[in-house]
Amino acid sequence: MKSLARISLVASLVALVALALWPIADRLLAARSLRAQIQALQGASPRLACVPHGERPFLPVRDDPPLASWGNIGGCGAGGGSASTPGGGIKWVGRNVTGGLLDVQCMSSETEAHGNWFSTVATRLGTSPASRWGAALYVPILYKVGDVSVLGQGKTARIAGFGDVSLEASRKFGATETHMVSLIGSTPTGSHDAVRQGIVLPQRLQLGSGVPALTAQYQYTRDRDWGLMLFGGTVSYNGWQNGIGDYRAPSATASTHVGYILGRVVPSAGLTLFGKPVHDRERGADLAVSSDPLFMAIPSLGLEWSSDWVAFMLAGTVGLSQHGMESTTVGLGVSSSLF
């Protein structure tokens, strides 16, 4: 049964990697098609030169309707990463709903990792104070459940409350605003030294980090006639060691997401690569390699439906490392633009 699960995971990862690498193949195919068109035009130029003076050649009539441009759907920074954790595997890919005075997005997710359960409701409130500039506020509400050891006995600890609140400033670049750079700073509003069952909870069950953190994020959106592609990356500084000896290592991600526009429905696939140079520390000691991998591949699948005023997204991710499956996440998001 375990071997079958491993085969299924590998097959899923290979399929998602193929989808994530499709933009490269698409670019090669587009370049080949363009060269063929140029050669066809060069071969037709002598015939065009033979048109009698004063007469204008007729261009061939197009039988099928012209293909749409998706610049107003995802190309202006509308699609991407909004309500999820910065640099996470779940991204809004598709029409979404933006453009009002206040853009509201809410992503509810459920994650299982090594027997621990993490529920998150992350709300993003965004606005555009000026052309090409954006600002947003992230407010996460967390509920965590995990096992702890109390005097050698296993106990179940539960904790709920607000996590670390984050502020984002973003700027779009390019003639069609396809490039976006964001700076996200988090404040230590979530508790980092909470006590349950008579002990201080381990780092994985705390609601916050106890120190400020900073994330720089880049995203490039490429529009195609069949949909759009998102390329991005993040670099995160997760702060220094907090007051009880916990420390989150700096990290970086690189990601590719592909969305296929099928009317109001947008299925998507993505792959996020996560890495960090050193292990996190808990109470001043490095965490075990088995519970704190330095590298992970996070494939994702999503399905978005949108109308003119509201959008919904269902997505799932799997965290994979050299030790096997690290986590599974299922998320449900809703987005709307007010006023």
N, C-alpha and C positions, 0 to 999 in steps of 0.2 A: 504493500500500500504506500509506504514511504517512497519507494522508487517511482511509482506511478505519479505521486505528487511532485517529485523532482522533475520528471519528464514533462509534466504539464506546465510547471513553472518555467522551465527552459524554453518550451515551445512558445509560451506566452511572451517571454522576454524577446525571443528571436522575432516574433511577429511584430511586436511593438518597436523594436529597433529598426526593422524594415520600414515601418510606417514613418518613424522619425527621420530616417535617411532618405525618404522619398523626395524631399526638396532638392537634394543634390542630383538625383536622377532626373527630376523634372527640369532643372536648369540645363543639364546636358542635352535632354531631348529638345528643349526650346532652342538652344543654340544650333543644334543640327537642323531643326525645321527652318530657322532663320537663314542658315547658309543655303538650304535648298531653295528658298524663295528668292534669294539674291541671284543664284545661278539661273533660276527660271526667268527672272526679269532681264538678266544680261542676255540670255538666249532670245528673248522677245524683242530686244531693242532694235535689231535690223528691220523687223517687220513694222515696228512703229515708225521708223524713219521713212518708210515708203508711203505713208499716208499723204495724199495730194494736198498741196498748199490750200489753206482756207477751210479744210475739213477737219473735224475733231474726232478722234477715235472714241468709240464707246467702251466704257469699262464693263466687264461682265456683271450681270445682275446677281446679287446675293439672294439665294433662296431661303436661307435660314436666318432667324433674327440675330442681331449682333449680341455678342456676349457682354454680360454686365460687368461693371467695375465694382469691386468690393471696397473701394476706398472709404465709403461712408459706413461700412459695417465693422471692419476691424482695423483698417489701415491708419486710423487717426488715434491709435492708442486705446481704442475702446475695449479691445479684448484683452485681458491679461492679468491674472494674478491678484485680482482686487481683494476679495474678502479672505483669501487664504493667507496663511503665514507667509511673509516675504521669502521668496525663493522656494516655496513649497511645490509639490507635484501637481496640485489641482489649480487649473487656470480657466478663466472664462475665455472661451474661444468661439467667436461667432458674432451675431448681431448685438447681443446685450441691449441695454437701454441706458443711454447717457444723453446729456445735452441740456438738462434742466438746471435750475438754480442749485439744487441739491440732489446728488446721485447717491442712492442708498442701496447697499448690497449687504446681504446677510448669508453667511455660509455656516451651516450646521454640519458637524462631522463627528463620526464615531471611529476611534482607533483602538486596535488591540495590539499590544506589543509585549511579548514575553509574559503573558498572563495578567498584565495590567490593562485597564480600560480607561481611556481618556475621551470624554465628551466635550466638544467645543462649540460654542455659538459665537462666531466672530462677525461683528458688524463694522462696516466701513461707511463713513459719511464723507463724500467727496464733493468738491466744488472747483470752479475755474475762476479765480479772481482776475485773471488777465488772459489775453490771447496766448496760447501755447503753454501757459503756466497752470499747474494744478496743485491742490492741497487736499489732504485727507486725514481723517482721524480713525484709528482702529481701536475698537473696544472689544476685547475677548472675555467671555464668561466661560469658566472651566468647571468640570466635575471629574474628579479622578478617583479611581478605585484600584488598590493594589495590596499585595501581601507584604507584611513587615514582620520582623522577628522581635518578640518581646520576651526577654529572659529565656531565650531558647525555644519559645513556643511561637508558632505561626498565627498571626492575627490579620484580619482584613481591615484596612484603613480607608476612610472615605473623606474627601475634602471638596468643597465647592466655593466658588467666589470669582472675583474679577482677577484676570491676569494682568500682565504688563501692558499698559496703554501705549500706543505708538502714534507718532505724527509723521506725515509724509509730505514732501515737497517734490514736485516733478516738473520737467521741462521737455517739450517736444522739439525735434529738430528735423530739417529736411524740407524740400519743397512741398511734399505731401504729408509731412509730419509722421513719417514712418519710424523715426528713431525717438526713443523716450528714455530719459535718464531720471532716476528717482533716488532720493536720499530719505531713509526711514530711521527715525530715532525712537527708541523705546524708553519709557520711564519706569522705575521700579515700584509700580503701584501694587503688584501682586505680592502676597506674603511669601517669604523665602525661608522662614524659620518656624513654620506651623508645627504644632505638637498634636499627635493623635496616639491613642493607646499608651500614653505615658512616655513616648519617645519623640524626638525630633524626626520628622518624616524625611526619607531619602530624597535626593535631588529630583528624581523622576516624578515624585508625587507633590512637589511644591508647586504653588500657583505662579510664582514669579522667580526672577533671578537674583533680586536684591541689589543689582547694580544697573546703571544705564548701559545701553547697547546701541550700535549703529550699523546700518546695512545700506550699501550702495548697490543699486540695481539698474541694469541696462536691458532694453527690449527693442528688437527690430521686427517690424511686421511687413511681410511680403504678400501682396495680394495677387491671386491668380484667378482665372476665369471659373475654376471649380471650387474655390474656397480661399483659404489663407493659411500662412505659415508664420509661427512665432519663434524667434530665436532670442535667447536671453541668458543672463548670468547675474549672479550676485556675489558680493564679498561682504562678509559679516564679521564685525568685531563684537563679541558677546560680553565685553566688560572684564573687569579684573575679579580677583577672588573676593567673595562677599564675607560678611561678618562671621559666618559659621564654617568657613573653609571650603565652600563649594565654588567651582570654577567651570565655566563653559568655554571650550576652546574656540578660537576663530575658525571660520569655515567659509567655503565657497561652493557655488553650484553653477552648472551649465545645463541648459534645457532647450529642447526643441518640441514644439507642439504643432500638429497639423489638424485643421478643421475643414470639413467638407460641407458646403452650403447646399442643403436640400430643401429649399423653400424656407419655412419657419424652423425647420429642424436642422441642427448642426451636430453630427457625430464627430468626435475628435479623439486623437490619440497623442500621447506624448512620452517623452523620456527625460528624466532629470538625473544628472549625475552629481552626487554630493560627496565632498571630501573635506578633511581637516588635518592639520599637521601633527597634532598631539591629542591625547585622550583628555576627556573631561576629568575633573577631580572632585571627589566628594570627601568632606572633612579633611582636606589636605592630601588625600591619597588618590592616585590614578585609579580610574574605574577599570574593571576587567575587560580584556579584549573581546571576550564573548558577548558582553552586554553593551559595548561601546565601540562599534566598528569605525575605522577611520575612513572607509569608503563605502558608499551605497549607490546602487542603481535603482531608480524609482520609476517604473513604467506606470502609465495612467491611461484610463479610458473615460470619456465623458459624453454626455448627450444633453444638448441644450435645445429648449424650445422658447420662442419669443413672440410677443405681439408688439404693438406700437408703444405699449405703456408698461409691460412687465415681462420679465424673462425668468425662466426656471432652468436649473442645471442639476443633473445627477451625475456623479463622478465617483471613481474608485481608484485607489493606488495600492501598490505593493512595494514594500521596502526590501531589497535584496542585498545581501553582502556575501562575503566568502564563507560565512557560517550558515547561510541559508536564508530563510524568510525572517526578517526582523520585525515587520509590522504590516498590518492591513488597515486601510482607511476607506470608509464610505462617506461621501458628502452630499448634501442637498442644499442648493443655494437658490436664492431669489433676489432679483435686482429690479429696481424701478427708479424713475427720475421724476422728482417732485417739482412743482411750481413751474 
